[in-house]
Amino acid sequence: MNEFLTLNNGVRMPPIGFGVFQSAPEETTAAVGAALTAGYRHIDTAAGYGNEREVGEALRRSGLARDEVVLETKVWVSDYGYDETLHAFEKSAIKLGVQQIDVLILHQPMPQHFDRTVQAYRALETLLADGRVRAIGVSNFLPHHLDALRKQTDVVPAVNQIELHPYFTQSAVQRADAELGILTQAWSPIGGITFYPGWGENRRSVLEDPVLARIAQEHGKTPAQVMLRWHLQQGRSAIPKSTNPVRIAKNLDVFDFVLRADELSSIDALDRGVRGGPDPDEVDPSTWDLEIPEA
């Protein structure tokens, strides 16, 4: 991989990372191992995924030096609050088997209890100042969440990880991120979240869209590769997820072709404005009965 994205504090990150959302722990070590073998150097996980330990095991087995791989993880809402989030870092670091986490972000804005969110972010600022993390950020934050956070904290988030694929582009969030110098990072970058259990109706797979199929055929690529190239050319970070070694490798093979301006516009035009996952304004994640165990 010969391209990098530079965060607002100078930390460099590969534009294509590897995600492990909904990867069962027993599958995660092999999947991350396959990703590292294929050339991925950015792994995204979360305390709430329950597979940080397996991500760390894959990194150790890979033989790669620690500074060759960007490790990103997320603090779950049950650990929001200043002291609680400092401890959340310790739990994640132990499970990952590292002393420093490259990118640590808050998993949800949780506007119903935003005072706890602010205290959690202040803890991230402390961890950043102490050198225990290299960059901090947020996930699923909408423009008004970003605005409220900025009024009560000092460090501009380096990343905002949001649902983003051709059927749901969140242009307002992308504009807000750009205005603040925040990197927009796409989860579900190839639309897998259109099958997120329990959310949305009348789902249709982005991977089966005829516009993407036509563009993919013209370039001799897959629809997934076209979507990832779309993210790359528009300056976003993307973190596709798979447990299939062939698809894992293909998702990284997106640096040998370029989409034309009209093709990018055609993909942009697919936006339906319909979220595939839960709305961060409407859902209170503290009610999800998810507690993060000790290391």
C-alpha positions in Angstrom: 0.0 0.0 0.0 1.6 3.3 -1.1 -0.9 5.9 0.1 -1.5 7.3 3.6 -3.9 9.7 5.2 -2.6 12.2 7.7 -4.7 13.0 10.7 -5.0 16.5 12.1 -2.2 15.9 14.6 0.2 14.5 12.1 -0.3 10.8 12.7 -0.4 8.8 9.4 -2.9 6.1 8.7 -3.4 3.7 5.8 -6.6 4.6 4.0 -7.9 1.1 3.9 -8.2 -0.6 7.3 -9.6 -3.9 8.4 -12.7 -4.1 10.5 -13.8 -6.9 12.9 -17.4 -5.8 13.7 -19.6 -8.9 14.3 -16.6 -11.2 13.8 -16.9 -13.9 16.4 -13.9 -14.2 18.7 -13.1 -17.7 17.4 -12.9 -16.3 13.8 -11.1 -13.0 14.6 -7.5 -14.2 15.0 -7.5 -16.0 11.7 -9.3 -13.1 9.9 -6.9 -10.5 11.2 -4.0 -12.8 10.5 -5.1 -13.1 6.9 -5.5 -9.3 6.7 -2.0 -8.6 7.9 -0.6 -11.2 5.5 -2.5 -9.5 2.7 -0.9 -6.2 3.6 -3.4 -4.4 5.8 -1.6 -2.2 8.4 -4.6 -0.7 10.1 -6.9 -2.8 12.3 -10.2 -1.4 13.7 -11.9 -3.1 16.7 -13.9 -2.0 19.8 -14.3 -3.0 23.4 -18.0 -3.6 22.6 -17.1 -6.2 19.9 -15.7 -8.6 22.4 -12.7 -9.5 20.2 -9.8 -7.1 21.2 -7.9 -10.0 22.8 -8.0 -12.0 19.5 -6.9 -8.9 17.5 -3.9 -8.6 19.8 -3.1 -12.3 19.4 -3.2 -12.0 15.6 -0.8 -9.1 15.7 1.6 -11.0 18.0 1.5 -14.1 15.7 2.2 -12.0 12.6 5.7 -11.1 13.7 5.2 -7.5 12.6 6.8 -4.8 14.6 4.3 -2.9 16.8 4.9 0.4 15.0 4.0 -1.2 11.6 0.3 -1.5 12.4 -2.2 1.1 13.4 -4.4 -0.3 16.1 -7.8 1.5 16.6 -10.4 0.7 19.2 -13.4 2.2 20.8 -14.6 2.9 24.4 -18.1 1.6 25.0 -20.7 3.8 26.7 -20.8 1.7 29.9 -17.2 3.0 30.5 -18.0 6.7 29.8 -17.0 9.1 32.5 -13.5 10.5 33.3 -12.1 7.8 35.6 -14.1 5.1 33.9 -12.7 5.9 30.5 -9.1 6.0 31.8 -9.8 2.5 33.1 -11.4 1.5 29.8 -8.0 2.3 28.1 -6.3 0.0 30.5 -8.7 -2.9 29.8 -8.3 -2.5 26.0 -4.6 -2.1 26.2 -4.2 -5.3 28.2 -6.5 -7.3 25.9 -4.7 -6.0 22.8 -1.4 -6.7 24.5 0.0 -3.2 23.9 1.2 -0.3 25.9 0.1 2.4 23.5 -3.1 2.5 21.4 -2.8 4.3 18.1 -6.3 5.6 17.8 -8.9 5.5 20.6 -12.4 6.8 20.0 -15.8 7.1 21.7 -18.2 4.5 20.2 -21.4 6.6 20.5 -22.3 10.2 21.2 -25.0 9.1 23.7 -26.8 12.5 23.7 -29.2 11.2 26.4 -26.2 11.4 28.9 -23.9 13.8 27.1 -22.2 15.0 30.3 -20.7 11.5 30.6 -19.7 11.6 26.9 -17.8 14.9 27.6 -16.1 13.5 30.6 -15.1 10.4 28.6 -13.6 12.6 25.9 -11.7 14.6 28.5 -10.1 11.4 29.6 -9.1 10.7 26.0 -7.4 14.1 26.0 -5.5 13.1 29.1 -4.4 9.8 27.5 -3.3 11.7 24.4 -1.3 14.2 26.5 0.3 11.4 28.4 1.3 9.6 25.2 -0.7 6.5 26.0 -2.7 7.1 22.7 -1.5 8.7 19.5 -4.8 10.1 18.3 -8.3 10.4 19.7 -11.7 10.7 18.0 -15.4 9.8 18.0 -17.8 7.5 16.2 -21.4 8.0 15.1 -21.3 11.8 15.9 -23.6 14.0 14.0 -22.8 17.7 13.4 -24.6 19.0 16.5 -22.8 16.4 18.6 -19.5 17.6 17.3 -20.5 21.2 18.0 -21.5 20.4 21.5 -18.3 18.5 22.2 -16.1 21.2 20.8 -17.6 23.8 23.2 -16.6 21.7 26.2 -13.3 20.2 25.2 -9.9 21.3 23.8 -8.7 18.7 21.3 -10.5 18.5 17.9 -11.2 14.8 17.2 -8.8 13.3 14.7 -11.5 10.9 13.2 -15.2 10.5 13.2 -16.2 6.9 12.3 -19.7 6.8 10.8 -21.9 4.6 8.7 -21.1 5.6 5.1 -21.7 3.8 1.8 -23.3 4.7 -1.5 -26.8 4.3 -0.1 -26.1 6.5 2.9 -23.5 9.1 2.4 -24.1 11.5 5.4 -23.0 14.5 3.4 -23.8 16.9 6.3 -21.6 15.0 8.6 -18.8 14.8 6.0 -19.0 18.6 5.6 -18.9 19.2 9.4 -15.9 16.9 9.7 -14.1 18.7 6.8 -14.7 22.1 8.3 -13.1 21.0 11.6 -10.3 19.1 10.0 -11.6 15.7 11.2 -11.0 12.6 9.0 -14.3 10.9 8.0 -13.9 7.2 8.5 -16.4 4.9 7.0 -17.8 1.9 8.8 -19.9 -0.4 6.6 -18.0 1.1 3.6 -19.4 -1.5 1.2 -22.9 -1.5 2.6 -22.9 -4.6 4.7 -24.9 -2.7 7.3 -27.9 -2.8 5.0 -28.4 -6.2 6.8 -27.8 -4.9 10.3 -30.1 -7.1 12.5 -33.0 -5.3 13.9 -32.8 -2.0 12.0 -34.4 -0.7 8.9 -36.9 -2.3 6.5 -36.9 -3.1 2.8 -33.2 -3.5 2.7 -31.4 -3.9 -0.5 -27.7 -4.9 -0.8 -25.5 -2.1 -2.2 -23.3 -4.9 -3.6 -26.1 -5.8 -6.1 -26.7 -2.3 -7.4 -26.7 -2.2 -11.2 -24.8 1.1 -11.3 -22.0 -0.3 -9.3 -22.1 -3.6 -11.3 -21.7 -1.6 -14.6 -18.7 0.5 -13.2 -17.1 -2.7 -11.8 -17.4 -4.5 -15.1 -15.8 -1.6 -17.0 -12.8 -1.7 -14.7 -12.5 -5.4 -14.3 -13.2 -5.1 -10.6 -15.9 -6.1 -8.1 -18.6 -3.8 -6.8 -16.9 -3.9 -3.4 -13.6 -2.7 -4.9 -15.4 0.1 -6.7 -16.9 1.3 -3.5 -13.6 1.3 -1.7 -12.0 3.2 -4.5 -14.8 5.7 -4.3 -14.0 6.3 -0.6 -10.3 6.6 -1.4 -10.7 9.1 -4.2 -12.9 11.3 -1.9 -10.4 11.3 0.9 -12.0 9.0 3.4 -10.7 6.2 5.5 -12.6 3.0 5.0 -12.6 -0.2 7.1 -14.2 -3.1 5.3 -14.9 -6.3 7.2 -14.7 -9.9 6.1 -13.6 -13.3 7.4 -13.0 -14.7 3.9 -9.3 -14.6 3.0 -10.0 -14.1 -0.7 -12.4 -11.2 -0.1 -10.0 -9.8 2.5 -7.2 -9.6 -0.1 -9.5 -8.3 -2.9 -10.7 -5.4 -0.6 -7.2 -4.2 -0.5 -6.5 -4.5 -4.2 -7.9 -1.1 -5.1 -4.8 1.0 -5.9 -4.4 0.0 -9.5 -7.4 1.8 -11.1 -9.0 5.2 -11.0 -12.7 6.1 -11.2 -13.7 8.9 -13.6 -15.5 12.0 -12.3 -18.7 10.9 -13.9 -18.4 7.5 -12.2 -17.9 9.1 -8.8 -20.9 11.3 -9.5 -23.0 8.3 -10.4 -22.1 6.6 -7.2 -22.8 9.7 -5.2 -26.3 9.8 -6.8 -27.2 6.4 -5.3 -27.6 8.0 -1.8 -31.0 7.2 -0.4 -30.6 9.1 2.9 -31.7 6.0 4.8 -29.6 4.8 7.7 -29.0 1.1 7.9 -27.9 1.0 11.6 -29.4 2.7 14.7 -29.9 6.5 14.8 -27.4 7.9 17.4 -29.9 10.6 18.3 -32.9 8.3 18.8 -31.3 5.2 20.5 -29.9 5.3 24.0 -27.0 2.7 23.9 -26.8 2.6 27.7 -30.0 0.5 27.6 -28.4 -2.2 25.5 -27.2 -4.1 28.5 -23.6 -4.3 27.3 -20.9 -4.2 29.9 -17.2 -4.5 29.1 -15.5 -7.2 31.2 -12.2 -6.7 33.0 -9.0 -7.8 31.2 
